[in-house]
Amino acid sequence: MQAIRVFTISSIICAAIFIAGAALAADKSLTKAQLEKLLIGHTALFEDGARAIYKTSGSYEYRSGPNVSRGQYAIGNGNVCAQFQTGSRGDRYVKSGNSYVLINQGGRRFPVKFK
């Protein structure tokens, strides 16, 4: 129960401190329902070969080459927060034209496809 509370509090903090930087005029924010449909049970594929896996159980895996980071994720309105043993991160997914883009907390943009 305490782990759930800690994750919930971390998710709220993560969402509260997320800076929407690097948004472009063509970007369309996604609702919580749209993000849930896009992410839950799916894998985000990045141009560099990295993968973000959003399991239906709420587990999250980020795979880049031989490196794997595991944690839990929570979806908010327009953003997703991942909690790891070492900390948390917040990302925002937007629709930009006909493509999806992940914008990280630092404002960097990463085109993404889903499977």
C-alpha positions as CSV (number, residue, x, y, z in Angstrom):
1,M,0.0,0.0,0.0
2,Q,2.8,2.4,0.8
3,A,4.5,1.8,-2.6
4,I,1.2,2.8,-4.3
5,R,0.9,6.0,-2.2
6,V,4.6,6.9,-2.9
7,F,4.0,6.3,-6.7
8,T,0.8,8.4,-6.6
9,I,2.5,11.3,-4.9
10,S,5.5,11.0,-7.2
11,S,3.2,11.0,-10.2
12,I,1.5,14.2,-9.0
13,I,4.8,15.8,-8.4
14,C,6.0,14.7,-11.8
15,A,2.9,16.1,-13.5
16,A,3.1,19.3,-11.5
17,I,6.8,20.0,-12.4
18,F,6.5,19.0,-16.1
19,I,7.4,21.9,-18.3
20,A,5.7,21.8,-21.7
21,G,8.7,23.4,-23.5
22,A,9.4,22.8,-27.2
23,A,5.7,22.7,-28.2
24,L,5.1,23.8,-31.7
25,A,2.1,25.4,-33.3
26,A,1.2,22.2,-35.1
27,D,1.3,20.1,-31.9
28,K,-2.0,18.9,-30.6
29,S,-2.1,17.9,-26.9
30,L,-3.6,14.4,-26.2
31,T,-6.2,13.8,-23.5
32,K,-5.8,11.2,-20.8
33,A,-8.2,8.9,-22.7
34,Q,-6.3,9.3,-26.0
35,L,-3.0,8.5,-24.2
36,E,-4.5,5.5,-22.5
37,K,-5.6,4.1,-25.8
38,L,-2.3,4.9,-27.5
39,L,0.0,3.6,-24.7
40,I,-1.5,0.9,-22.5
41,G,-0.4,-2.5,-23.8
42,H,1.6,-0.9,-26.6
43,T,5.3,-0.2,-27.4
44,A,6.6,3.2,-28.4
45,L,9.3,2.8,-31.1
46,F,11.9,5.6,-31.4
47,E,14.1,6.4,-34.4
48,D,17.3,5.4,-32.5
49,G,15.9,1.9,-31.9
50,A,14.9,2.5,-28.3
51,R,11.6,1.2,-27.1
52,A,9.2,2.3,-24.3
53,I,6.9,-0.6,-23.3
54,Y,3.7,0.3,-21.5
55,K,2.3,-3.0,-20.0
56,T,-1.3,-3.4,-19.1
57,S,-0.3,-4.1,-15.5
58,G,1.1,-0.5,-15.2
59,S,4.7,-1.8,-15.5
60,Y,7.0,0.2,-17.7
61,E,10.2,-0.8,-19.5
62,Y,12.6,1.5,-21.5
63,R,15.0,-0.5,-23.7
64,S,17.9,1.1,-25.4
65,G,20.5,-1.3,-26.8
66,P,21.5,-3.6,-24.0
67,N,20.2,-1.3,-21.3
68,V,16.8,-1.8,-19.7
69,S,15.2,0.5,-17.1
70,R,12.1,-0.9,-15.3
71,G,9.4,0.9,-13.3
72,Q,5.8,1.8,-13.1
73,Y,3.9,4.4,-15.2
74,A,0.9,6.7,-14.7
75,I,-1.0,8.5,-17.4
76,G,-2.3,12.0,-16.8
77,N,-4.0,14.6,-19.0
78,G,-1.4,15.1,-21.8
79,N,1.5,13.4,-20.0
80,V,2.9,10.2,-18.7
81,C,5.1,9.8,-15.7
82,A,7.4,6.8,-15.0
83,Q,8.7,6.0,-11.5
84,F,11.9,4.1,-11.2
85,Q,13.9,3.0,-8.0
86,T,16.3,5.8,-8.9
87,G,13.7,8.6,-9.5
88,S,11.0,9.6,-11.9
89,R,10.5,11.3,-15.3
90,G,7.7,13.0,-17.0
91,D,7.1,13.0,-20.8
92,R,4.4,14.5,-23.0
93,Y,3.1,12.9,-26.2
94,V,1.6,15.2,-28.8
95,K,0.2,14.7,-32.3
96,S,2.2,16.8,-34.7
97,G,0.6,16.7,-38.2
98,N,0.2,13.0,-39.0
99,S,2.9,11.9,-36.5
100,Y,3.4,11.5,-32.8
101,V,6.2,13.1,-30.9
102,L,7.4,12.6,-27.3
103,I,8.6,15.8,-25.6
104,N,10.7,15.1,-22.6
105,Q,11.1,17.2,-19.4
106,G,14.1,19.0,-21.0
107,G,12.0,20.0,-24.0
108,R,13.7,17.6,-26.5
109,R,11.5,16.1,-29.2
110,F,11.6,12.5,-30.3
111,P,9.4,11.2,-33.2
112,V,7.7,8.0,-32.2
113,K,5.7,5.2,-33.7
114,F,3.6,2.6,-31.9
115,K,3.0,-1.1,-32.2
